[in-house]
Amino acid sequence: MNQLIEKHIENEIAEAEKLAAAGDAAGAFRHLERAHVLGQSSTYHHTRIHWLMLKHGIRERDAKEIAGQVLRIGGAATKTPFGIYPKGNTGGANVSPIKPMPIVPDLAKILAEAERD
């Protein structure tokens, strides 16, 4: 995994943790979604971010998110090593786990920049 992407993943996770601590659950989850888009190609990061999303679901007592993340952790751990993941998917239980999605411009720029390096 490219160091540029890793730096951005860590920044998104740090922001998610900061917002969660401040009581902004929705804002925290948005940053986990952004980290997910950036980390999808790495089995470690992909699985780790789904784990963080599961913890978010537990904190929020969101049964749908908990169940969705359990499923997604298994998929991330077993399919990502083979390059099987829906590019751009934000990773939450509110979206299909197999649906590719458009990537927001700022994240697309980071991913493109990392590809060039």
Secondary structure, DSSP 8 states (H G I E B T S, - for coil): --HHHHHHHHHHHHHHHHHHHTT-HHHHHHHHHHHHHHHTT-HHHHHHHHHHHHHHHHHTT-HHHHHHHHHHHHHHHHHGGGT-S-TT---STTS-TT------HHHHHHHHHHHH-
